[in-house]
Amino acid sequence: MIPRLVLTMILILLSGAPSAAQTYTPQSSSRLTVSYTTERVGMGRLMIYGDVRNGSPSACERVVVSVEGLDENGRVVSRGRAYVFGTVPARGSAPFELRISSPGTERKYRVEIESFQFSTPGN
């Protein structure tokens, strides 16, 4: 009798509750664009001021912008990350700013959308 009870308990534990399938659809940042300016502020500091423009019909939230300073050989010599506060409205824009340590050897910058999430109605 006890082995049957143990076998039944094991089968119940192994079967578990039915799991719900989840589908993840990657989102493209092609409708999000970034514009920016840079400004030196003291020794070894750089401020990056910019805007994220949203060309889609949906608001965008949790937007993170990555910035890399590149030297004349294209090597990364400085980097940082900015979080856009709040949401970027549909067909609108939202500002960001970032202060990073800088060796002063940057010749150009790579500023990109690192991550984001389009809002869904009702959320």
HUJO-V695902 format. One record per backbone hydrogen bond with DSSP energy under -1.0 kcal/mol. CO is the residue of the C=O (numbers start at 1). NH is the residue of the N-H. Records with the same first field share a line. If there is no record, write none. Layout:
CO->NH  NH
This chain:
1->5
2->6
3->7
4->8
5->9
6->10
7->11
8->12
9->13
10->14
11->15
12->16
29->32
31->55
33->53
35->51
37->49
39->47
44->102
45->41
46->100
47->39
48->98
49->37
50->96
51->35
52->94
53->33
56->91
59->119
60->88
61->117
63->84
64->114  115
65->82
66->112
67->80
68->110
69->77  78
70->107  108
71->74
75->71
78->69
80->67
82->65
88->60
89->92
92->54
94->52
96->50
98->48
100->46
108->70
110->68
112->66
115->64
117->61
120->123
